[in-house]
Amino acid sequence: MAGNAAEVKALLPPCLSIGTLGPATLLLFFVLSSLLTLASRPLDPIATKLEPTRKLLYKAVGERELRLHIFEPEGHQTSDRRPVFVAIHGGGWSGGAARKFYPFADYFAKQGMVGVSLEYRLLDRMAGSTVFDCVRDGRSAVRYLRQHARELGIDPNRIVVAGGSAGAHVAAGTALFKEVNDAADNLEISSMPNALVLFYPVIDTSAAGYGQKKIGDRWRELSPLHNVRKGLPSTLVFHGTADTVTPYAGAVEFQKKMRIAGNICQLISHADGPHGYLIFDLELFEKALQRTTVFLRQQQMLTANSAPAPKPFVR
């Protein structure tokens, strides 16, 4: 319950404080705040009910084991050469979990792709892990998928990497941050995905964007906006115009730089949308994934007859 204390405080009238409430009343407020949280994050109960086909170890760092949470399409066989949709959760690099993005992986598994929700190390100064490690893990995961494509029944030339917020930053890093690699990785295997889908991304890590304090003096090395170059994958960006966490202006400038460099980059703007707008509304979520499907078909990552459109999420 302690995690809901801020929500409970926000519900109280100014004349009351948590300390003045009796146990029964306090419990009621905690229940109400929990219900409000569920209502504002409709994907969470959906994610809770989903389970991957399997979890596959792709990397170990010391005693920490990192896994791919794999959602295989119906009838999948190792002899297939399916496209892959890798979904990377957000959380400011310091929170979140692979389960949060199960709905994304599951959706595209129903489209005939192999869906993957990624575990990666989180920013933890006590444990010595940094944002650079988050990026390294994302790049390691793409290399693993490409190296083991035959046994996984996937097409190494149709790997789509997507993410939300800080997870979108990690996704972008699989393509943009070519100097950020794990010492144990085989650098002869490319970590470059074949397409990127960035949902409300951390796209600018300067003081004008998000993340400079978390990254430190080397922020420019991990700023997608400051590392655009020719030859990057086709990219689709979703961003709310009212985003004050990862400012919308960064997404606009990123698209501009991508196009100047000769890369394909589409920006889908949502008027007055706050940060993460599409995860707070199932209709917006479904529309975003439908737009993503169109984009992936345009980029030949997904064939038009690969699978019927998934059924709408049950509210």
Secondary structure by P-SEA (a helix, b strand, c coil): cccaaaaaaaacccccccccccaaaaaaaaaaaaaaaaaaccaaaaaaaccccccccccccccbbbbbbbbbccccccccbbbbbbbbbbccccccccccaaaaaaaaaaaccbbbbbbbbcccccccccaaaaaaaaaaaaaaaaaacccccccccbbbbbbcaaaaaaaaaaccccccccccccccccccccbbbbcccccccccccccccccccccccccccccccccccbbbbbbbcccccccaaaaaaaaaaaaaabbbbbbbbbcccccccccccaaaaaaaaaaaaaaaaaacccccccccccccccc
